[in-house]
Amino acid sequence: MAATKLGIPARQLTDQALNRQLRTMWATREETVLHGASNAIARHTYRMLELEFEYIARFSSETTPSPGRTRRGSRARSGQPRGRR
């Protein structure tokens, strides 16, 4: 596994390592955005997205949106017309 400045490429991580790194990224996001330099925020964002997209690719059945979190579900909750099909 060849590491880069941002660590081991997400696609090369084990499932356990991917989960661990994602949890760390989510836990440190607020601190990075509020107190990090612009390059730190950019790197954090890039790595977080890399890890999240890898997670979605590996665990697509766990990441399907809840019906209420879609635009259609939101419209239904608020009593708005359904929109396009």
C-alpha positions in Angstrom: 0.0 0.0 0.0 1.6 3.2 -1.1 0.8 6.2 1.1 0.3 9.7 -0.2 0.4 13.0 1.7 -3.3 12.2 2.6 -2.6 8.7 3.7 -3.3 5.3 2.1 -5.7 5.6 -0.8 -9.2 4.9 0.4 -9.7 2.0 -2.0 -6.8 0.2 -0.5 -8.0 0.5 3.1 -9.6 -2.5 4.9 -13.2 -2.1 5.8 -12.2 -1.6 9.4 -9.6 1.1 8.6 -12.0 2.9 6.3 -14.6 3.0 9.1 -12.1 4.2 11.6 -10.7 7.0 9.4 -14.2 8.2 8.5 -15.2 8.4 12.2 -12.0 10.4 12.8 -12.7 12.7 9.9 -16.3 13.4 11.1 -15.1 13.9 14.7 -12.5 16.5 13.6 -14.5 18.3 11.0 -15.8 21.2 13.1 -12.4 21.9 14.7 -10.8 21.9 11.2 -13.3 24.3 9.7 -13.4 26.7 12.6 -9.7 26.8 13.4 -7.8 25.4 10.5 -5.9 27.2 7.8 -7.5 27.2 4.3 -5.1 24.5 3.1 -5.9 22.3 6.1 -9.7 22.7 5.4 -9.1 21.8 1.7 -7.1 18.7 2.5 -9.6 17.6 5.2 -12.5 18.1 2.7 -10.7 16.2 0.0 -9.8 13.2 2.2 -13.2 13.1 3.8 -14.9 13.0 0.4 -12.5 10.3 -0.8 -13.3 8.2 2.2 -17.1 8.8 2.0 -17.3 8.0 -1.7 -15.3 4.8 -1.1 -17.7 3.9 1.8 -20.7 4.5 -0.5 -19.2 2.3 -3.2 -18.5 -0.5 -0.8 -21.6 -0.4 1.3 -24.3 0.8 -1.2 -27.0 -1.2 0.5 -26.3 0.7 3.8 -26.3 4.1 2.3 -29.5 4.3 0.3 -31.4 7.4 1.3 -34.4 7.2 3.6 -37.6 8.1 1.7 -38.2 11.0 4.0 -34.8 12.5 3.2 -35.4 12.8 -0.5 -37.0 15.8 -2.2 -40.1 13.8 -2.8 -40.3 12.8 0.8 -39.8 16.3 2.0 -42.6 17.6 -0.3 -44.9 14.9 1.0 -44.2 15.8 4.7 -44.9 19.5 4.0 -48.0 18.9 1.9 -46.4 20.3 -1.3 -47.2 18.8 -4.7 -45.2 15.7 -5.7 -43.3 17.4 -8.5 -41.9 15.4 -11.4 -41.9 11.6 -11.4 
